[in-house]
Amino acid sequence: MFFLIFEKHVKTWIQMRNDKMEINITENTSISSSILIFYSSLNNKMVVVQGLIGVLLCVNSLMIFTFIRQEAFRTDTRYILFAQMLFLDSTLMVMTDLAVVGAYFQYAFASILCVILCVFMDGFTYGTPLTLVVMCLERYVAICLPLRHADISNPKTRLIGLLLVWLFSFVPSLTELFALLSEAPFRFWYSSVVCNFDVMNVSSWHTLLRTGISQLYFLVLSAITTFTYIKIVVAARLASADSKKSASKCLRTVILHAFQLVLCFIQFWCPFIESAVMNIDITLFVNVRYSNFVLFLILPRCLSSLIYGLRDKKFFLALKYNFFFGMNKNIYPVLDEGTSKSNANTCT
């Protein structure tokens, strides 16, 4: 979240300047103008963020509605995983926007409510890359083990996979919560704060713990994604003409997933850059944090819609049908279980 306690940072920055030189009337006027420009820029950024989040939520809501309406999607593993990712992304955007608006208007939450909000935001943040990796594994099974795909991708294994994604999504946030419980003074839980994730880091070792967990997740998930990529490349070279076309599509999908995965995890490195920049200039700090927020939190969530919502022909046809409220008679999403099963080994 980039809308933290900017007023505090601005006052600190101005105080540092006051300590270095004697302020006269002209300089005071110059600083006041700088503050007005700063807050004007902040207002514009806030409007842009609200617009981006609003569009993303509208698109995701339509896609979730499309998934619910079509039974063929509800019985296909890759679409179920896609729907889960849409739900995680949408919920994260709503929670993040609440924290952003609260910080922008300097609204103080009870500390315990802020901690609960941060735990869920952190869990949903990890949920997206974990779901991406499971989607890559599902495509690996569909291409490299086509005869076993129906046996492996069954309702039981689907349920186990989804439960594991949720479990591992909340391991980092729950670990940080227990670390906070062990260190935070009793009065902390009765105080009020402008909610941001910094409230979870009471001690310096909390930051190191969070960094270590995020890097471990990144290495493991990157290794799994690389494994699926290599296996699909090998399968594409050995496949027949028709299978090679399907494998090629899967390969492009895995590449997009890998790019999305990298963007998701870069956001865990952003605090190091931002903390270094904040000591240089407050305006630069705001611009860097804003860019990180858009590029590494919002953009990866937009790619979810692109990869499956627009590139998948079946889903796109059903999406168009629902977008026009079924009034366009030229669009008929002909989807049934037979079609879904026959396309089990295809990729978007």
Order of alpha helices (4+ residues) and beta strands (2+ residues): alpha-alpha-alpha-alpha-beta-alpha-alpha-alpha-beta-alpha-alpha-alpha-alpha-alpha-alpha-alpha
